[in-house]
């Protein structure tokens, strides 16, 4: 009898734990963020697009938004200037504790990393290649011809 009671108690605790864990919403922001890179290698920059409507639907249900999700979730970018192909670009996803509790939301990953790719190789240009410089005259009346 004691074993059955312990087993039943253990089963109830596991079910309660599952129900509690399923109460909040976990956002995988990678599903809602698109990152592309533009510019030249060593001078590249990221272009970040966020599907805030999709985030809102996940948080509040379709059409049930009570607040804009970009007021709850903050995105902080690292390494945004002078990017090179092969480098990493990082987005930190931040939700303050108050909003996390209030809206019962958490993020799957608080740091998203993207590999920089697709930047065009810059061409080296010699600006003096076609330039002929000549000097004529005497000091202080000399002249320069280009």
C-alpha positions as CSV (number, residue, x, y, z in Angstrom):
1,X,0.0,0.0,0.0
2,X,2.9,2.3,0.9
3,X,4.5,1.7,-2.5
4,X,1.3,2.6,-4.4
5,X,0.8,5.8,-2.4
6,X,4.5,6.8,-3.0
7,X,4.1,6.0,-6.7
8,X,0.9,8.0,-7.0
9,X,2.4,10.9,-5.1
10,X,5.5,10.8,-7.4
11,X,3.3,10.7,-10.5
12,X,1.3,13.7,-9.2
13,X,4.4,15.7,-8.6
14,X,5.8,15.0,-12.1
15,X,2.4,16.0,-13.7
16,X,2.4,19.2,-11.6
17,X,6.0,20.0,-12.7
18,X,5.1,19.6,-16.3
19,X,2.0,21.8,-16.1
20,X,4.0,24.5,-14.3
21,X,6.8,24.3,-16.9
22,X,4.3,24.6,-19.7
23,X,2.7,27.7,-18.3
24,X,5.1,30.3,-19.7
25,X,6.2,31.0,-23.2
26,X,9.7,30.4,-24.5
27,X,10.7,32.4,-27.5
28,X,13.3,31.2,-29.9
29,X,14.2,34.6,-31.4
30,X,16.2,32.9,-34.2
31,X,12.7,32.1,-35.6
32,X,11.9,35.8,-35.8
33,X,15.2,37.4,-36.7
34,X,16.8,37.6,-40.2
35,X,20.3,39.0,-40.5
36,X,22.0,39.9,-43.8
37,X,25.3,41.6,-44.4
38,X,26.1,44.3,-46.9
39,X,29.1,46.3,-48.0
40,X,32.7,45.4,-48.7
41,X,34.9,42.9,-46.8
42,X,36.5,44.7,-43.9
43,X,33.8,47.5,-44.2
44,X,30.7,45.4,-43.9
45,X,27.6,46.1,-41.8
46,X,24.7,44.0,-40.6
47,X,21.0,44.5,-41.5
48,X,18.7,43.0,-38.9
49,X,15.0,42.4,-39.5
50,X,12.7,41.3,-36.7
51,X,9.2,39.8,-37.3
52,X,7.7,41.7,-34.4
53,X,4.2,40.6,-35.5
54,X,5.2,37.0,-35.2
55,X,6.7,37.6,-31.7
56,X,3.5,39.3,-30.7
57,X,1.4,36.4,-31.9
58,X,3.6,34.0,-29.9
59,X,3.4,36.1,-26.8
60,X,-0.3,37.1,-26.8
61,X,-2.0,35.0,-29.4
62,X,-3.2,36.3,-32.8
63,X,-4.6,39.8,-32.4
64,X,-4.3,39.7,-28.6
65,X,-1.4,42.1,-28.2
66,X,-1.6,44.2,-25.1
67,X,1.8,45.8,-25.6
68,X,4.4,46.0,-28.5
69,X,6.9,43.2,-28.0
70,X,9.8,45.5,-28.9
71,X,8.9,47.3,-25.5
72,X,9.5,44.0,-23.7
73,X,12.4,42.6,-25.7
74,X,15.6,44.5,-26.2
75,X,18.2,43.6,-28.8
76,X,21.8,44.6,-28.2
77,X,24.3,44.2,-31.1
78,X,28.0,43.4,-30.8
79,X,30.6,44.0,-33.4
80,X,28.5,46.1,-35.9
81,X,31.2,48.1,-37.7
82,X,33.9,47.2,-40.2
83,X,32.9,43.5,-40.5
84,X,34.9,41.0,-42.4
85,X,33.7,37.7,-44.0
86,X,34.2,34.9,-41.5
87,X,33.8,37.1,-38.4
88,X,30.9,36.7,-35.9
89,X,28.1,39.1,-35.4
90,X,26.3,38.7,-32.1
91,X,22.8,39.8,-30.9
92,X,22.1,39.8,-27.2
93,X,18.4,39.2,-26.4
94,X,17.4,41.0,-23.2
95,X,14.1,40.7,-21.3
96,X,14.1,42.4,-17.8
97,X,13.0,40.3,-14.9
98,X,9.8,42.3,-14.3
99,X,8.5,41.8,-17.9
100,X,9.6,38.2,-17.9
101,X,7.4,37.5,-14.9
102,X,4.6,39.8,-15.9
103,X,4.2,38.2,-19.4
104,X,5.4,34.8,-18.4
105,X,8.1,34.8,-21.2
106,X,11.6,33.6,-21.5
107,X,14.0,33.3,-24.4
108,X,15.6,30.0,-25.5
109,X,18.9,31.6,-26.2
110,X,20.0,35.0,-24.8
111,X,22.8,35.3,-27.3
112,X,22.5,34.7,-31.0
113,X,25.6,34.5,-33.2
114,X,25.7,34.8,-37.0
115,X,28.7,34.2,-39.2
116,X,29.5,37.2,-41.5
117,X,29.3,36.2,-45.2
118,X,28.6,37.5,-48.6
119,X,30.6,40.7,-48.4
120,X,32.1,41.8,-51.7
121,X,35.9,41.8,-51.9
122,X,37.2,45.4,-52.2
123,X,39.3,46.2,-55.2
124,X,42.6,47.9,-54.8
125,X,42.8,51.1,-56.8
126,X,45.9,53.1,-57.5
127,X,44.6,56.7,-57.8
128,X,47.9,57.9,-59.1
129,X,48.2,55.3,-61.9
130,X,47.1,57.7,-64.7
131,X,48.4,60.8,-63.1
132,X,51.4,62.6,-64.7
133,X,52.9,65.4,-62.6
134,X,55.4,67.8,-64.1
135,X,57.0,70.9,-62.7
136,X,58.2,73.9,-64.6
137,X,59.5,77.4,-63.9
138,X,61.8,78.7,-61.2
139,X,61.4,79.3,-57.5
140,X,59.2,81.1,-56.3
141,X,57.2,81.2,-59.6
142,X,57.1,77.4,-60.2
143,X,54.1,75.7,-61.7
144,X,52.7,72.2,-61.4
145,X,50.9,70.5,-64.3
146,X,48.7,67.4,-63.9
